[in-house]
Amino acid sequence: MPRYTVHVRGEWLAVPCQDAQLTVGWLGREAVRRYIKNKPDNGGFASVDNVSFLVRRCKGLGLLDHEDPLEVALEDNEFVEVVIEGDAMSSDFIPSQPEGVYLYSKYREPEKYIALDGDSLTTEDLVNLGKGRYKIKLTPTAEKKVQNSREVIESIVKEKTVVYGITTGFGKFARTVIPVSKLEELQVNLVRSHSSGVGKPLIPERCRMLLALRINVLAKGYSGISLETLKQVIEVFNASCLPYVPEKGTVGASGDLAPLSHLALGLIGEGKMWSPKSGWADAKYVLAAHGLKPIVLKPKEGLALINGTQMITSLGCEAVERASAIARQADIVASLTLEVLKGTTKAFDTDIHAVRPHRGQVEVAFRFRSLLDSDHHPSEIAESHRFCDRVQDAYTLRCCPQIHGVVNDTIAFVKNIITTEINSATDNPMVFASRRETVSGGNFHGEYPAKALDYLAIGVHELAAISERRIERLCNPSLSELPAFLVAEGGLNSGFMIAHCTAAALVSENKALCHPSSVDSLSTSAATEDHVSMGGWAARKALRVIEHVEQVLAIELLAACQGIEFLRPLKTTTPLEKVYDLVRSVVRPWIKDRFMAPDIEAAHRLLVEQKVWEVAAPYIEKYRMEHIPESRPVSPTAFSLEFLHRKLTKIPESEDV
């Protein structure tokens, strides 16, 4: 018998249909009838006959014709919404569409799997899991470790041993022993009471990352969850059923309790849940629509699902990957600006950076050479000012290797910490099957990822700070030798005047966001949790900082391409011409003023999707292959030994060792 889940005025109703020839109009009336029946005041209606309504799909919000047969208009178990005529919803409330749902407008169920073992997940893997590109399965080794860990818990329960979180209360109630008959209720109560977050729900990508990361940690076999329950969690992930997880509420110790509790709440069939098939609905209906049953928690399993740093760390993975992408592309954008401002490439000379061989600095200088080397990629623009009397450029051009370089090294440092964290057991107590015992500790404390993500925000922000100064140089005719604000008929047209103001505003906002959240701590849980990391805010604001950096560089990219228009017919190097062509494929030149925000967003999308890098990377790597010795990052020790060897053997410095 077909069944439909219908949303009426904030309530979800399951409506069975014995005859598929019945119409959409019948479904709407039957849902309203059931809604009225459940209300003491009949919902304010005299009868269902007095109610006018529209019916639309939850997915996509497409309106349905009342006369269409259900078997034609809807699939079995589809989610629909009845909108009562005259009702006015808050503009902030769209029950079936979370923020960012466009990411799933083309969702296709993945066919490939990633096998999780708790030890080898990468930040790239987690971001791809968030994008819905893979399903999850466990390795046989992970399954065995999970089973061994669970045997320890069952032994504790059977022997009525007093162990924190298994046979006792939590936090301040750690000394309260719970009767065996109430151990399962204890776990459900834990999840319900701790589901106390506020704010917007995580977008689908981020909720998928959070769920995937918790699965990876459970797969390590130190949490005490049963293999049966873990496989149920994996089924929920693979069906893309995503609980409503508010983004605010974690202090980052004891782990990310509030957001992970909301995650667990959906798994037990309570609260709200979203899937590409249903949109937002009650979790029990979403699970049922995908042929899944709510999880029934066994002793320790509620605690196993909610105790850890996965909210901080999953958002941190996205931050690290986006930071890496924009840092690479910042070098390309800055190279284009340098060409437009007729700068010199002398500051990127190999020997300059060999004597201060920070890995990031050496790599950034190499990228600039690979994009600007006129001997390798002839540039008519560079040739036009070859014999000018300018000796050196402003710091925002000349010092890019030193400034961009430390950003790259910061990202590498943070990525190392985040990679360790995503493959770490962060529960309490820890279950050590080899010792047949549990041990209480503090691996749930989020100080490591919190400090690292604060550092990431501070580091990556500098890309926007220096980019905004380059935008100023492009727009200022006294510095650029270009028309004011990069537009003809200045005065009649304002060009990039306010686009630069937008960049300045974002940089200023970043200065406040870069204040470290992890320097703060407030005692919680009646002073039993008397130092916390505030890592949740560290992760969220790091993502905001990175988004602002992307947007500022998008403005610089547009400004640099517009500057090239005033240097035509001269051409820049081949790789930078390819970047110019890419931008012009989505944004046309400014002949006169027009609505600019869509152009900034189009350029931003190019950077987020790494299109700029994809265009330039082949030229960078080809140059690397042709200049392998100079592109190899040099350690300080290696350089010192090489320098000493040259002096002792009197080898000319122009020759290779």
C-alpha positions in Angstrom: 0.0 0.0 0.0 1.5 3.4 -1.0 2.2 5.8 1.9 3.0 9.5 1.8 4.5 11.7 4.5 2.7 15.1 4.6 3.7 18.3 6.3 0.8 20.5 7.6 1.5 23.6 9.7 4.7 22.3 11.3 3.4 18.7 11.8 4.3 15.6 9.9 1.5 13.1 9.1 1.8 9.6 7.6 -1.1 9.1 5.2 -1.6 5.6 3.7 -3.4 5.3 0.4 -5.3 2.2 -0.5 -6.1 3.3 -4.1 -3.3 4.8 -6.3 -6.0 6.2 -8.5 -6.9 8.7 -5.8 -5.8 12.3 -6.6 -3.4 14.8 -5.1 -6.4 16.8 -4.0 -7.6 13.8 -2.0 -4.2 13.5 -0.3 -4.3 17.1 0.7 -7.8 16.9 2.1 -7.0 13.7 4.0 -3.9 15.2 5.5 -5.8 18.3 6.6 -8.6 16.0 8.0 -6.0 14.2 10.1 -4.4 17.5 11.2 -7.8 18.8 12.4 -8.6 15.6 14.2 -5.4 15.9 16.2 -6.2 19.4 17.4 -8.4 20.2 20.4 -9.8 23.3 18.6 -9.9 21.6 15.2 -6.9 23.8 14.2 -9.3 26.8 13.9 -11.3 25.2 11.1 -15.0 24.3 11.1 -14.4 21.4 8.8 -12.0 20.2 6.1 -14.5 21.4 3.5 -13.8 25.0 4.5 -10.0 24.7 3.9 -8.3 25.9 0.7 -4.8 24.7 0.2 -2.0 24.0 -2.3 0.1 20.8 -2.4 3.8 20.8 -3.3 6.7 18.5 -3.2 9.2 19.0 -0.3 12.1 18.3 -2.7 12.2 21.3 -5.1 8.9 22.8 -3.8 7.2 22.0 -7.1 3.4 22.6 -7.0 1.2 19.7 -7.8 -2.2 19.7 -9.7 -5.1 18.6 -7.4 -6.6 16.5 -10.2 -3.5 14.4 -11.0 -3.6 10.7 -9.8 -1.2 10.0 -7.0 0.4 7.1 -9.0 1.4 9.6 -11.7 2.3 12.6 -9.6 4.2 11.0 -6.7 6.5 8.1 -5.8 5.7 5.8 -2.9 6.9 7.3 0.4 7.4 10.7 -1.1 7.3 13.8 1.1 4.8 16.5 0.3 3.7 19.7 2.0 0.2 21.1 2.3 0.1 24.9 2.4 -3.1 26.4 3.8 -4.4 29.4 1.9 -3.9 32.5 4.0 -1.1 31.1 6.1 2.0 33.3 6.2 5.3 31.6 7.0 8.3 33.5 8.4 10.7 34.3 5.7 13.4 32.5 7.7 11.5 29.2 7.8 11.5 26.9 4.8 10.7 23.5 6.4 12.0 21.3 3.6 15.1 23.2 2.5 18.1 23.8 4.7 20.6 26.5 3.8 22.9 25.3 1.0 20.5 22.6 -0.3 21.5 23.7 -3.8 24.5 21.5 -3.2 22.2 18.5 -3.5 20.1 19.7 -6.4 22.0 17.3 -8.6 22.5 14.6 -5.9 23.2 11.2 -7.3 23.7 8.2 -5.0 27.4 7.3 -5.1 28.5 3.9 -6.3 32.0 3.9 -4.9 33.0 3.2 -1.3 35.7 4.3 1.1 36.7 1.6 3.6 37.2 3.1 7.0 39.5 1.6 9.6 39.9 4.6 12.0 43.6 5.1 11.1 44.0 6.2 7.5 41.3 8.8 6.7 42.6 12.0 5.0 41.2 15.5 5.0 40.6 15.1 1.3 38.7 11.9 1.9 36.4 13.5 4.5 35.6 16.5 2.2 34.7 14.1 -0.6 32.5 12.1 1.8 30.8 15.4 2.7 30.2 16.1 -1.0 28.4 12.7 -1.3 31.0 11.2 -3.6 31.4 7.9 -1.7 29.5 5.5 0.6 31.2 4.0 3.6 32.1 0.4 4.6 34.3 -1.0 7.4 37.5 -2.9 6.9 37.4 -6.5 8.3 40.1 -5.4 10.8 38.0 -2.5 12.0 35.0 -4.8 12.4 37.0 -7.2 14.6 38.3 -4.4 16.8 34.8 -3.1 17.3 33.5 -6.5 18.3 36.4 -7.0 20.8 35.7 -3.6 22.3 32.0 -4.4 22.7 32.8 -7.6 24.6 34.5 -5.6 27.3 31.4 -3.4 27.8 29.1 -6.4 27.9 31.3 -8.0 30.5 31.2 -4.8 32.6 27.4 -4.8 32.5 27.1 -8.5 33.3 29.4 -8.2 36.3 27.7 -4.9 37.4 31.1 -3.2 37.6 30.9 0.5 38.4 32.4 2.4 35.3 31.8 6.0 34.4 29.2 6.5 31.7 28.3 2.9 31.5 26.9 2.2 34.9 27.0 5.7 36.3 25.7 9.1 35.5 27.7 11.8 33.7 29.7 14.8 34.7 28.7 15.9 38.2 26.6 12.7 38.5 29.7 10.4 37.9 29.3 9.0 41.4 25.6 8.1 40.9 25.3 4.4 40.2 22.5 3.4 37.7 20.5 0.2 38.1 21.1 -2.4 35.3 17.4 -2.2 34.4 17.9 1.5 33.5 21.1 1.4 31.6 19.5 1.7 28.2 17.2 4.5 29.4 20.4 6.2 30.7 21.8 6.4 27.2 18.6 7.7 25.6 18.3 10.4 28.3 21.9 11.4 27.7 21.2 12.0 24.0 18.0 13.8 24.6 19.2 16.1 27.4 22.5 17.0 25.6 20.6 17.9 22.4 20.6 21.6 23.4 22.3 23.4 20.5 21.0 26.5 18.8 21.5 28.3 15.5 21.1 27.2 11.9 21.5 23.6 11.0 24.7 22.4 9.4 24.4 22.3 5.6 24.2 18.8 4.1 27.9 18.7 3.2 29.0 19.5 6.7 26.6 17.1 8.4 27.8 14.3 6.2 31.3 15.1 7.2 30.4 15.1 10.8 28.6 11.8 10.6 31.4 10.2 8.5 34.1 11.3 10.9 32.2 9.9 13.9 31.9 6.6 12.1 35.7 6.7 11.5 36.4 7.2 15.1 34.0 4.5 16.2 35.8 2.2 13.7 39.0 2.4 15.7 37.5 0.1 18.3 38.0 2.1 21.5 34.4 3.3 22.0 32.6 0.2 23.0 29.8 0.5 20.4 28.4 -2.7 19.1 29.1 -3.7 15.5 25.3 -4.0 14.9 24.7 -0.4 15.9 27.7 0.9 14.0 26.5 -0.8 10.8 23.1 0.9 11.4 24.9 4.3 11.6 26.7 3.5 8.3 23.4 2.6 6.6 22.0 6.0 7.6 25.0 7.7 6.2 24.9 5.7 2.9 21.2 6.7 2.6 22.2 10.4 3.1 19.8 10.7 6.0 21.2 13.7 7.9 20.0 14.8 11.3 19.3 18.4 12.3 22.5 19.6 13.9 22.6 23.2 15.1 26.0 24.8 14.5 26.3 26.5 17.9 26.5 25.0 21.4 29.8 23.2 21.8 32.6 24.5 24.1 34.9 21.8 22.8 35.3 19.8 26.0 34.0 17.3 27.0 34.1 17.0 23.2 31.4 18.4 21.0 28.6 17.1 23.1 25.7 19.3 21.9 26.1 18.9 18.1 27.0 15.2 18.4 23.9 14.6 20.6 21.7 16.2 17.9 23.4 13.8 15.4 22.6 10.9 17.6 19.1 12.1 18.3 18.3 11.7 14.6 19.8 8.2 14.6 17.4 7.1 17.3 14.4 8.5 15.3 13.8 11.7 17.2 14.2 15.4 16.2 14.4 16.4 12.6 16.3 14.9 9.7 16.9 15.7 6.0 17.6 13.6 3.0 17.6 14.5 -0.8 14.4 12.5 -1.1 12.5 14.1 1.8 13.8 17.5 2.6 13.3 18.2 6.3 10.9 16.0 8.2 10.6 14.1 11.5 13.5 11.7 11.7 11.4 8.6 12.1 9.6 9.3 8.8 12.8 10.0 7.0 14.3 6.8 8.2 11.2 4.8 7.3 11.2 6.3 3.8 14.6 4.8 3.3 13.7 1.4 4.8 15.7 2.1 8.0 14.8 1.7 11.6 15.7 4.0 14.5 18.7 2.8 16.5 18.0 1.3 19.9 20.8 2.2 22.2 22.6 -0.4 24.3 24.7 0.4 27.4 27.6 2.9 26.6 26.3 3.5 23.0 24.8 6.9 23.6 28.1 8.1 25.1 30.0 6.4 22.3 28.1 8.5 19.7 28.4 11.9 21.4 31.8 12.1 23.1 34.6 13.5 20.8 35.9 16.4 18.9 34.3 15.6 15.5 32.4 18.9 15.1 35.6 20.9 15.5 37.6 18.6 13.4 35.2 18.0 10.5 34.8 21.7 10.0 38.5 22.0 10.4 39.0 19.5 7.5 36.9 21.7 5.2 38.8 24.8 6.4 42.2 23.2 5.7 41.2 22.0 2.2 39.7 25.4 1.3 42.7 27.2 2.7 45.0 25.0 0.6 43.0 25.7 -2.5 42.9 29.5 -2.1 46.6 29.7 -1.1 47.7 28.0 -4.4 45.4 30.3 -6.4 46.5 33.4 -4.6 49.9 33.0 -6.2 48.3 33.0 -9.6 46.1 36.0 -8.9 49.0 38.0 -7.5 51.2 37.1 -10.6 48.5 38.5 -12.8 48.3 41.7 -10.8 52.1 42.0 -11.0 52.0 41.8 -14.8 49.3 44.4 -15.0 51.2 46.8 -12.7 54.3 46.1 -14.8 56.3 44.7 -11.9 59.7 43.0 -12.0 60.3 39.3 -11.4 63.8 39.9 -10.0 62.5 39.5 -6.4 61.7 35.8 -7.2 65.2 34.9 -8.2 66.2 31.4 -7.0 69.3 32.5 -5.1 67.4 35.0 -3.0 65.1 32.3 -1.6 67.8 29.6 -1.3 69.5 31.7 1.4 66.2 31.9 3.4 64.9 28.4 2.5 61.5 28.2 4.2 59.6 25.6 2.3 56.5 27.7 1.6 58.6 30.8 0.5 60.7 28.7 -1.9 57.6 27.1 -3.4 55.7 30.4 -3.8 58.7 32.0 -5.5 58.9 29.1 -7.8 55.3 29.4 -8.8 55.8 33.1 -9.6 58.7 32.2 -11.8 56.8 29.4 -13.5 54.0 31.9 -14.4 56.1 35.0 -15.2 59.4 33.7 -16.7 59.5 35.6 -20.0 62.2 33.4 -21.3 59.9 30.4 -20.9 56.6 32.2 -21.6 57.2 35.4 -23.6 55.2 38.3 -22.3 54.6 41.4 -24.5 53.6 43.3 -21.3 56.9 42.5 -19.6 58.8 43.3 -22.8 57.1 46.7 -22.9 58.8 47.9 -19.7 62.0 45.8 -19.8 64.2 48.9 -19.9 62.3 51.1 -17.4 64.1 52.8 -14.6 62.1 51.1 -11.8 64.5 49.3 -9.4 62.0 47.4 -7.1 58.3 47.0 -6.4 56.1 47.7 -3.4 56.1 45.0 -0.7 52.7 43.7 -1.8 54.3 42.5 -5.0 57.9 42.0 -4.1 57.3 40.2 -0.8 54.7 37.7 -2.0 57.0 34.7 -1.5 57.7 35.7 2.1 54.0 36.5 2.9 52.2 33.9 0.9 54.9 31.4 1.8 54.3 31.5 5.6 50.6 31.0 4.8 51.4 27.8 3.0 53.6 26.6 5.9 50.8 27.4 8.4 48.3 25.4 6.4 50.8 22.4 6.3 51.3 22.6 10.0 47.5 22.7 10.7 46.8 20.0 8.2 49.2 17.7 10.1 47.4 18.3 13.4 43.9 17.9 11.8 44.9 14.6 10.1 46.1 13.2 13.4 42.9 14.3 15.1 40.5 12.7 12.5 42.2 9.4 13.1 42.3 9.6 16.9 40.1 8.0 19.5 38.5 10.9 21.5 36.1 9.1 23.8 35.9 8.9 27.5 36.2 6.3 29.0 38.4 4.5 26.5 37.8 0.8 26.0 41.1 -1.2 25.7 40.1 -4.7 24.6 43.7 -6.0 24.9 43.6 -5.1 28.6 40.0 -6.0 29.1 39.4 -2.7 30.9 38.2 0.9 30.4 40.3 3.9 31.3 39.1 7.4 31.9 41.2 10.2 30.4 40.9 13.5 28.5 41.2 12.7 24.8 37.9 14.5 24.3 39.5 17.9 24.9 39.5 20.0 21.8 42.6 22.1 22.5 44.7 20.7 19.7 42.3 21.4 16.8 41.1 24.6 18.5 44.6 26.1 18.7 45.5 24.9 15.2 42.3 26.4 13.7 42.9 29.8 15.4 46.4 29.8 13.9 45.0 28.8 10.5 42.6 31.8 10.5 45.4 34.2 11.5 47.7 32.8 8.8 45.2 32.6 5.9 43.8 36.1 6.6 47.1 37.6 5.4 46.3 36.5 1.9 43.3 38.9 2.0 45.2 41.6 3.7 47.9 41.8 1.0 45.3 41.2 -1.8 43.3 44.2 -0.7 46.5 46.4 -0.9 47.1 45.1 -4.4 43.5 46.0 -5.4 44.2 49.5 -4.1 47.3 49.7 -6.4 45.2 48.5 -9.3 42.5 51.1 -8.7 44.7 54.0 -7.8 45.9 55.8 -11.1 48.9 57.3 -9.3 50.2 53.8 -8.5 49.0 51.8 -11.5 49.2 54.2 -14.6 45.8 52.8 -15.4 42.4 54.7 -15.5 41.0 55.4 -12.0 39.0 52.5 -10.7 39.7 50.6 -13.9 36.9 52.1 -16.0 36.6 54.4 -18.9 34.8 57.8 -18.5 35.5 58.0 -14.8 33.0 60.2 -13.0 30.2 58.9 -15.2 31.3 55.4 -14.3 32.6 54.4 -10.8 34.2 51.1 -11.9 35.8 49.2 -9.1 35.5 51.9 -6.5 33.1 50.1 -4.2 34.4 46.6 -5.0 37.6 47.8 -3.4 35.5 49.0 -0.4 34.0 45.5 -0.1 37.4 44.0 0.0 38.5 46.5 2.7 35.3 45.7 4.7 36.0 41.9 4.5 39.6 42.4 5.6 38.5 44.5 8.5 36.0 41.9 9.6 38.6 39.3 9.4 40.8 41.2 11.9 38.1 40.7 14.5 37.5 37.1 13.5 41.2 36.3 13.9 41.0 36.9 17.6 41.7 33.4 19.0 38.7 31.7 20.5 40.9 29.2 22.3 42.4 31.8 24.7 39.0 31.8 26.4 37.7 29.1 28.8 34.6 29.0 31.0 34.1 26.3 33.6 31.1 24.1 33.0 29.2 21.1 34.5 29.5 22.3 38.1 33.2 22.8 37.8 33.9 19.1 36.8 34.7 20.4 33.3 36.7 23.4 34.4 38.7 24.1 31.3 37.3 24.0 27.8 38.8 24.7 24.3 36.0 26.8 22.6 37.1 24.9 19.5 33.6 25.0 17.8 33.9 28.7 17.4 37.5 28.4 16.3 36.4 26.1 13.5 33.3 28.2 12.4 35.2 31.5 12.3 38.1 29.9 10.5 35.7 29.0 7.7 34.3 32.5 7.7 37.8 34.0 7.4 38.7 31.7 4.5 35.4 32.6 2.7 36.3 36.3 3.1 39.8 35.6 1.7 38.3 33.8 -1.3 36.0 36.8 -1.9 38.8 39.4 -1.7 40.9 37.4 -4.1 37.9 37.1 -6.4 37.7 40.9 -6.5 41.5 41.1 -7.2 41.2 38.6 -10.0 38.4 40.6 -11.6 40.4 43.8 -11.2 43.6 42.4 -12.7 41.7 41.0 -15.7 40.1 44.4 -16.1 43.5 46.1 -16.0 44.7 43.9 -18.8 41.9 45.4 -21.0 43.8 48.8 -20.8 47.1 47.1 -21.9 45.7 45.5 -25.0 46.8 44.6 -27.6 49.8 43.5 -25.5 49.6 40.0 -24.1 50.8 38.5 -20.9 52.4 35.0 -20.5 50.6 32.0 -21.9 49.5 30.6 -18.5 48.2 34.0 -17.4 46.4 34.5 -20.7 44.6 31.1 -20.0 43.6 32.5 -16.6 42.3 35.6 -18.3 40.3 33.6 -20.8 38.8 31.5 -18.0 37.6 34.6 -16.2 36.2 36.1 -19.4 34.2 32.9 -20.0 32.0 33.9 -17.0 32.5 37.7 -16.7 32.7 40.1 -19.6 34.9 43.3 -19.5 33.5 46.4 -18.0 32.8 48.9 -20.7 30.6 50.9 -18.4 29.1 50.5 -14.9 26.8 47.5 -14.3 25.5 45.3 -11.5 28.8 44.0 -10.0 27.8 41.5 -7.3 27.0 38.6 -9.7 30.4 39.0 -11.3 32.2 38.8 -7.9 30.2 35.7 -7.1 31.1 34.2 -10.5 34.8 34.8 -9.9 34.4 33.4 -6.3 32.9 30.2 -7.7 35.9 29.8 -10.0 38.2 30.0 -7.0 36.1 27.7 -4.8 35.9 25.1 -7.6 39.6 25.5 -8.1 39.2 26.3 -11.8 41.9 28.9 -11.7 44.3 26.4 -10.4 43.3 23.8 -13.0 44.1 26.2 -15.8 47.5 27.2 -14.5 48.7 24.0 -12.8 49.8 22.2 -16.0 52.1 25.1 -16.9 53.5 25.2 -13.3 54.2 21.5 -13.3 55.8 21.5 -16.7 58.1 24.3 -15.6 58.9 22.3 -12.5 59.9 19.3 -14.6 62.2 21.5 -16.6 63.7 23.1 -13.6 63.8 20.3 -11.0 66.9 21.4 -9.1 65.7 24.9 -8.5 62.1 23.9 -7.6 63.2 21.4 -4.9 62.5 22.8 -1.4 65.8 23.1 0.4 66.2 22.5 4.1 68.5 24.9 6.0 70.9 22.1 6.8 71.1 20.9 3.2 71.8 24.5 2.0 74.5 25.0 4.6 76.3 21.8 3.6 76.0 22.6 -0.1 77.4 26.1 0.6 80.3 24.7 2.6 81.1 22.1 0.0 81.3 24.8 -2.7 83.7 26.9 -0.6 86.0 24.0 0.3 86.1 22.6 -3.2 86.1 26.1 -4.9 83.2 25.1 -7.1 81.7 28.2 -8.9 78.3 29.0 -7.4 76.8 28.9 -10.9 77.4 25.2 -11.2 75.4 22.3 -9.7 76.9 20.1 -7.1 
